Amino acid sequence: MSSRTSSQLPQRRCCILDLPGGSAAAAVMATMRRTLHFVFKVGDRAKTATFYRDVLGMKILRHEEFEEGCKASCNGPYDGKWSKTMVGFGPEDDHFVAELTYNYGVGEYTLGNDFQGLTLQSSQAVRNAKRLGWPLTEVEEAVYRTEAPGGYPFYLVDREQPPRDPVQKVCLGVSDLPTTTHYWTDLLGMKVLEKDVEKKTVLMGYEDKQCKLELQDVGGSIDHGTAFGRIAFSCPRDQLPDLEALMKKENQKILTPLVSLDTPGKATVEVVILADPNAHEICFVGDEAFRELSKVDPNGNALLDKAMAEDKSEEWFAKHNRQKAIA
């Protein structure tokens, strides 16, 4: 599969403030949004589980198995059997978490420069990594860089884990910082919290207590490889049609128009999938149903372990003298 690269989009002309009610309504809408999770494609589910559980110290919040691909391409452009595992430091209601998507027939994905890293604060995670021999590189005082299986960069701040969510920010690479900042602030309603001219970064978010989004100018085009992820947010369900209409009005990319997604035995959610000027995938999901869907499953850890124990895909490929696909 060939790598995906972003295309340059024209300068935007208007913003979310043009919605009925003006700037006051837009401000209220933005405060009702939450940063939820980032989607990672994983090729080695067992090693990935070790990293999140044993190194970072996260918990398995829920695990789900699917027999066919997602209508909104949650598992990427693949049609076969796959699984979704949500991991985090606490419930999805008030923690930013990771969504780990595992396609049974794919063993490896190609990284690009789109995902620049996830930063979290936990001296315990640093101690865990050192104890387990997980590679760490100190990049500045009390900040260590490590990698999840697959090569995804993580930054561990060596300070006591806070009582609130330890995940501080997700950093995405961009090719045009002003245009991208305009998209996220004027169209999606985020607040700029900090600009660093020297580092060519902009830090933004919906609420101070939520995980932040950082945009990093990489000085060139964005290559999403095949490992490209997706960042997810929630908003009141009745905002979804207006958000889709705004993107149509602004000639912005809509990857998946408003659609309902079913999870067997759980709540049905509605989503709109967008793409920013760098082709980063953005999911907005109706908050009310998502809170039902995302309730912590006390059996999540056992379900993941059971799925890994029953996964015979490696044996099947070895028996047939074949290797899993490298996407």
N, C-alpha and C positions, 0 to 999 in steps of 0.2 A: 504494500500500500504506500502510495507516495505521501510525502509530508504536506501539510496544509500551511499555506502562508497567508498572511493578512493582506487585504487590498486597501488602498487608500480611499477613503470616503470623502465626499465634499464637505465643506464647512457647514455646520449646522446653523439654521436661521432663527429658530425660536426654541422655547423650552417648556418644561413641565408647568411653569408658572402660567402658561396660557390656558390651562385647564379651567373649567368653570370655578369661580370663587377666587381667582387670582392668587397672589403670592401667599396670602394667609392660609388658603385651602391647601396649597402645595406644601407649605411648611407642616401643616397638620398631617398630611398624607405621609410625609417622610418620617415623622416621628412614630408612625404606626408600622414601620418596616423593621424587620430583623435580619441580621446576618446569620445564616444557618450553617452551611457546610461547604467544603470543597470536595469534588469528586476526583479520586485517584484510580487509574486503571492499574491493577496489580497482576503480575504474571506468576508470582510464587506466593500463594496464600499463606502457607505455613510460616515462612520467614517474615512475611509482612505482619502476621499476627504476633510473632515474637517481638518485633520492633515496637508496635503500638502498645502491647500489653506489658511486656517485660522491661523494655527500655524506657519508653515514655511514661508508663504507668497509667495508661488510659484503660477504660472499661468497655467491654462489648455491650452496647446499648440495645441492639436488635440485629438479627440476621435473617435474611429472606432468600429463598431460592426461586428461580424462574426458569421455565422450560423454553421460553422463546424471548427474543429481543424486545426491548422497551419501545413503545410507540413514540416516546420523546427522545430516543437514543441515549437513555441514561447510561447504558453500558457501552456506548460507542456504536459504530456502524456494523454491529454484529447481530446475527439472527438466532444464534444457537443458545444453548443452556448457559445461564450465568447466575451469579449470586451478588447480593448487596449486603455489606456489613457496615453498620454505623458504630464508630468508636469515638469516645470522648472522655473528658474528665468529669462529666456530669450530664444530667438530662438535657435533651435538645431544646427544651423550653428556654434555658438561660445559659447554654454553653455552645460555642462554635465547635463543630465536630468534623470528622473525616468520614466520607462515604467511600468505601473500598469496593470497587466493582471488579469481579473476577469472571472472565470468560473462559469456560472450560477448555476451549481449543486453542487458546493463545498463551504462549509461554513468555513472551517478551515484547515490550513496546519501545519505540524509538523516542528519546527525549528531544525536545527542542529548547528554545530559550524563553518560552512563554511563562512557565512557572519559575519564579525567582526564589521562592522559599516561604516557609511558615515559621514564625517566631513564637516561642512559648517560654514562660518563666517557671523553672522547676530545678532546684538544686538536686532534688531526688533523682530526676531523670539523668542528670550529669553523673551522679554517683552510680546509677544503674548501668549506664553505658560503660563506665570505667570498670565496674565489677565484671560485666559480661564480655569485656574486650571489644565492644562496639566502637569502631573508629570515630575519634573526635579530633577536631582541629580548632585550636583557640584562635579566633579571628580578630578579637579585640578583648580588652579586659573583661573577664567574667562572661564572655559570650563564646559558645562553641558551635562549630558547624558540624553536622553529621548528615548522613543520608539514609533515607528509608530504602528498602529493597526496590530496585528499579531506578535508583539514582536521584530520587526526589530530595532536594535540599531542605534541611530543617536547621533552625538556629535555636540553641538552648541557652537561655539566660540563667547563669548560675547564682540564683537568689531563691530564697524560700518561696515555695509555691503559695500564691495568694489564696484567700478564702473564696474569691470569685473565680471566674474562668481564667486559667493560666495562659490560654491562647491569646496573644497580643495582636498579631497581624498576619495577613497573607499578602505576599508581594507578587505582582504580575508585571512582566516586561511589556513595554510599549515602545512604539517607534516614533510617535508624535505626542509629546507630553501635553502641550496646550489643548490640542483637539480632543484627546482622550479625557483630560480633566473636564473639559466642557461637557462631554457626553455624560459622564458619571454625575456631575453636579447639576447641570441645567436640565438634563433629560431624566435622570434617575433620582435626583433630589438629595444626593449626598452632600455633607458639609466638608469643606477643606479644613483640616485641623493643623496641618504643618506643611511647609514647603522648604526643601533643602536645595538651593541652587547649585551648590558644589557637588552634591551627590546625584543631582537630577532626579529627585524623588518628590512625590506629593502623597501625603497621608490624609485619608478621608474616612468618613464613617457616617452612620445614621445616628448613633447614640454613643456617648463617651464610654459607657460600660460594656459596649459590644466589641467584638473583634473588629479591627480596622482593616481597610484595604489600602495597600501602598502601591503606587504606580512607579515603576523604575524605567527611565529612559535608557534603552540599551544601545542607542546610537546606530541603529540599523533596523532592518526588517525583522518581523517576528516570525519565527519558525515554530509551529506547533507540534512537529513530529507526528507520531501516532499515539503518543501518551497524553495528548491534550486532555485537560480536565474541564471542569465546569464549576463555577461558584454559584451558590444558591442563596436566595433571600425569600422571606415571606412578606406578604402584605395582605390586608383585608381582601377577601375574595372579590368584593365589588369594585376593587381598583384594577383588576386584571383586564377587563375590556377596555377601560380608559387608557391603560398603559399600552395595550396593543394598538389602539387607535392613534395614540401619540406617535408611536414608532412608524406607523404607516404614513402619517402626515409628514413626518420628518424624513421620509425615504430611508429609514434605518432598516437594518437586516433583522428579520424575524425568522428564526430557524424552525420553530414549531409554533404555529398559531394556537390560541387557547384550546386546550384539550384536556379530557379527563383521563386519569391514570388509575388503574385498579391494582390493588395488592390483595391477593386472596386472604379472606378472613379479616381484613383491616379496612380502614376508611379509604374512600375514593377521593383523590385530590385533583385539583385543577391547576394547570401550569401554563405559562407562556415562556418560551425559550428565545432569548435574544442573542445578538452578537455585537460587541462594541467595535470601534474603528480598527482594532487589532485582531478581530475575529475571536476574542475571548468569549466563550459561551457563558451565558448568564440565565439562570432559571429564577423566575418569580412564581411562587406557589401560594395558593390561598391559605391564609394563616389558620383559619378556623378548623378546616379538615386536617391540615398538616399537624396541628397539635394532637389530634386524635391518633393519626397514623404514627407519630413519632414518640408515643409513650414508651418508656423503657420496658423492655421485655425481660423479666427475670430469668428466662430460659435462653437468652441470647448467646451467652458464652457456651452453653452446652450445645446449642444448635450449630454454632460455628465448628466446634470440635467434632461433632457428629458428621457434619458435611465434609470436613477435611479427611476424616477417617474413611468415609465412604467414597471419596474421590479416587477413582481408579484410572483417571485419564492418563496419568504418566505411565502406568503399567500398560495401558492399551497401546499407546504410541510406541513404547519400547518393544512390545510383543510384535507389532507390525513393522518394526525396524524403521520407524518414522520419528520425527521430532515435532513438538508443538510449533504452531506457526509463530514466526517473528513478524509482528505487525509493522 
